[in-house]
Amino acid sequence: MPATMEMDQVVQQRLSKDRRVNDRRSFPSQGAPSDGVERRAGDPRRKAQRRREIDPTTCERDYSLDEVEFMNAMDTYKRRSGRPFPTWSEVLEVVRSLGYRKVEATTEIVIKSR
C-alpha cells in the first residue's frame, strides 16, 4: 500500500493552491543576497566572442584568400544586418559586392573530393 499513500500525497500537493511551498530553489526573500551584484565567475563576453570565432564545421581546413574574404564578407553582412541566416538573394548581393560578375556561360560544378 505505500504506492497509494505516495499517490495520495501527490494528489494533495496538486490540489493545494500554491504548489511552490516545498520549492528547493532559493529566492531573494529567502535569505539570498539581493544587492544585485553578479556573482558568476568568468567574463561572459569572452566566451561569446570565442564562440563566434570558432566554427566547428570548418576548423580542419586551410582556406584560400578568396574563401577567407568571402567568409569575412558574409560575417560582416550578418552582423550589420542582424540576420544570422541570410537568404540566397542576400548571399548573391554579398558576392556581387566583392566584385564577382558573371562574364561567361555557366559550366557544370565539379565537386572535389576531400
N, C-alpha and C positions, 0 to 999 in steps of 0.2 A: 503493500500500500504506500510506500514512500513516494512513488511516482505521482500518485494522485494528490498527495499533500503538496508536492512541489508545484504541480499544475494549478492547484487552488491558490497558492501563493502568487504565481504569475498572473492569474486572472485577477486577483485582488489588486496587484500592483497596476494592472492596466485599467482597472475601474476607478482608481483614485484620480482626482482632478489634476494634481501636479505629480508627474512621474519622475521628476528630477530630484526627489527627496534623497535618494541614495546615490546621487551622481558623484563619481570619484574625481571628476575634474575640479580644479580649484579656480575660483573666480576672485576678482579683486576684493569683493566684500567678505571673503572667507580668509583673510589674513595675508594674501599675496600683496607685495608692494605695489602701490598704484601711483608711483611717481612718474610714469610714462617713459622711463629710461629703457632703451633697447638692451637686453642682456645677452642676446645670442652672440656667440663668438664668430669672428671672421668678418670679411668685407663682402657683402652680397654683390656689389658691383663687379668686383674682381672675378667672381665665379661666372657671372653673366657674360662678361667680356670674353673670358676664356672659352666659353661655350660657343660664342659667335665665331671665334677664330678657328675652331676645330670642327671639321665636317667628317664624321667617321666613315662616310662612304667614299671619301676621296683622299684619305691620308696616305695611301701607299703608292702614290704615283708622282712622277715628275711631270710638270706641265710645261708646255711651250709658252713662249712670251705672249702669243696671241690668245691662248687659253686663259692665262692669268689676267690679261687685260679684259677679256670678256667677263670672267667671273667677278672681277672688281667692279666693272661697269654695272653688272646685274645687282651686285650687293649695294652699290651706291643708289641705284634706282629704287630698290626695295626699301631702303632706309628713308629716302626722301619722299617717296610716295606713300609710305606707311602700309604698303601691300606686300606681305610676305610671300604671296603666291601669285605672281603676275600672270596675265593671260598671254596667249601666244602672240597676240597683236602687240602687247607691250614688250615682249621679248624682241619681236621684229623691230620695233621702234628703237630699242637699245642697240641692236645690231647695226641699224642704219645710222644711229648717232656716232658709232665708232668709225663710220666711213665705208662700210660694206655696201656694195651695189651689185645688182645683177647685170653682168656685162656679156655673158654668153649663154647659149642654150643650156638647159638643165641636163644633168647627167645622172646616171644611176649612182646611188650611195653605196660605197664599198665599206663593209663593216670589217674592221681589223680585229683579229683575234688577240686576246690579251695574254 
